[in-house]
């Protein structure tokens, strides 16, 4: 199962927009970078965030792996305050296992645009997100019951058309924020990847390089042309 990152790709935030359930991380911090640079570790964090609390054994069952393989990642997430222990699961083992929960609903990243290292790290993260999206889109659906909707268009838009699309995307963003902050256990849920971007692109790249069709030359054409060349050379001689 492909999971989305619990990291907000929109890096244009201000201090007053950060709520008490968000964690601010600076990608220039090498220790922090080692934590968030692992897609596998961030998938584990996302599974913990979406749960009401999960033990290492339960997480191992969900990810079809050995619990021993998870200890390092769990300890790393806990050491950097992305997750925390929140009690024990009683009655499932002689030694009640620790229940882990996420400490926040969002991770907000900051970087120095004048730092070559920071820019490379952010670019690397964005490429990872794009790769996750591509994997999700190219994975065949399990069934036709929940057919996904995807749209890829390159269009010349007027300012008013861009504004209208932006208004709809703001509404989508509100729905996604509600989904992250509040989960109704009584409603049917399934994981979705939602991504969108409106960006100006140099016109010469739209929608693809111009293609000039050259008729394919057949063997007979080449033979005829060769014979004609031979005749001309004999006449000149």
N, C-alpha and C positions, 0 to 999 in steps of 0.2 A: 504493500500500500504506500503510495506516494503522499507525503505530508508536506504542507506548506510551512515555511519558516515563521516562527513567532517574532519576526523582526519587521518593523514598518519600513518598506522601501522608500517612503517619502521622507527625505532628510531635511525638508524645509519646515522646521518646527521652532517655536519660541518657548522660553522658560515657562510662561504663564499657561501654555497649552498642556504641560506635562501634569498628569494627575498623580495621586498618591499610589496608583497601581502600576506606574511605569518605572522602568529602570533605565537610567542614562549611562551609556557605555561609550568610551572614547577609543576608537580603533587605533590611535597612536600608542596605546598601552599594549606592550608586547604580550603580557600575561592575558589580558582581555582578548586580544586578537587570537591567541591560541585556543581560547574557549569557543568563540563564535565561528572560527574558521573550519570547524569540523561539522559537515552536514549531518553525519550520523548522530553526533552529540546533540545538535539542535533539533533533530527529529525526536530524540528521547525527551528533550525539554518540552517540546510541543505536545507530546503524548501525556506527559505529566500535567501540563497546564490545562489540557482539556478534560482531565479526570477530576473526580472528587477527592483524589488521594490514592496513591498506588504504591505497592511495595516493590522491591527489586524482583522478587520471584514473579509477581503479577506482570511486571513490565517485561520480564524475560519471556513469559508465555505469550504476551501480545506481539512480541517481536521475533518469536521463534528462535531464541538464542539461549546460550547458557548464562545463568545469573553471574557467573564469575567474570564474563566478558563485560558486564555493565558496571561493576564496582568502580573502576577508574573514572568512567564518565560521570557517574552519580556523585562521586566525591569531588570531582572538578566543578560540577555545577553547584554543589552545595558550598564549596569553598569560596566561590565568587558570588554567593547570595542570589543565584537564580532560582534555586529551590531550597526548601528547608524541611526538617523533620516535623511532623505534626501528629505525634502519637504513635500507637502501636496497633497492629491487627491481632486482636486477642482470639484465642481458640483455634488458630490454624496451624500452630506449631508449638513445640515445647518452649521455645524462646520466641516470644511475640515479635514478628518482624516490624521494622520501622515503616511508617507510612510517609511518603514524600508528597509535597504539594508545591506548586509554583508560587513564588513570592510576588509576582506581578502579572498583568495581562499583556503588557507590551514591553518590548525592548527598543529604546530609541538610541540611534547611533549618531555620533558627531565625528567630524574629521576636519583636518586642516587642508583647505584646497590648495595651499601653497606648498604642501609637503608632498613630494613625489611618492614616498612610501604610503602615506595615507590614501592618496588618490588611487594608487595601484591596488590597495587593499579593498577600497570601496568598489572599484571596477571588478575585482575578483568576486566579491559578494554578489554584485548585480548579475554577473555571468552565471553564477551558481543558481540564482533565482530563475533566470531565463532557462537554464538547462532543466531545472525541475519542472518548469511549465511545459517545455518541449516533451519531456518524458511523459507527463500526464496526458498531453494531447495526442501522443502517438501510441499510447497504450490502448489496446482494443477494449471496449466496454465489456463488463462481465455479462450483461444482458441488455436487451433493448428497452427494458422497463424504465430505466432512468437515463435516457439519452441526453448527452450534454449538448450545450449550445456553444458554438464557437464562431467567431467572426474576424476575418482579416481583410481589411480594405485599405487601399491607398487612394485618397481622393483630394482634389483641390477644394478646400472649404473657405467660405466667406467668414468674416468675423462673427456675424450673427449666427451662422451655423455652428461655429466652434463654441459660442456662448451657450447655445441650446443644448449641445452635447454635454458641456461641462455641468450644466444644471442637473441633468439626469445622472451623471456620474457622481455628483455630490450626494444625491439621494442613495445611490448604491453604496457609497462610502459610509453613510449613516447606518445602513442596514448591517454592513460588515462590522462596524464598531459595536453595534448592539449585540451582534452574535459573539464577539470576543468578550464583552463585559458581562453578558448574562446568558446562562444556559438553562432552558426549561427542560427538565428531565422527563416531563410527561409527553413531550412532542417528539415525533419521529425525526431523526437527524441523520445526515450523511455528510461526509467530508467533501468540500468543493474547493477547487482552485479558481480564484477570481483575479484577473489581472487586466489592466487597461492603461493606455498611455496615449496622450495627444501631444505630438511634437512636430515642430517645423523641420522639414528635411529638404536639403538642396534639391531643386527641381530635376537636375540631371540624373538623380538616382531613382526617380519615379517612373514607372513602377519597377523598371529593370533596364539594363543597357539596351540601346536599339540593336535590333538584329537585322543584318543584311543577308538575305537568302541568296545563296550562290547555287545555281543548278548543278547537280552532280554530274560529272563527266563519266560516261560509260566507257567500257573497254573498247567498244566499237568506235566511239568518238575519238579516243586516243589513237587507235590504229589508223583510222582515216586521216587524222591530222598528221601522223607520222609519215604515212605514204605520200601525202601532199608535199610535205617538207622534203622528202627524198626526191620527188619529181622536180621540184623547184631547184634543188641543188644540182641535179643532172643537167637541167636546161641552162643553168648559169655556167656550168663547166663547158 
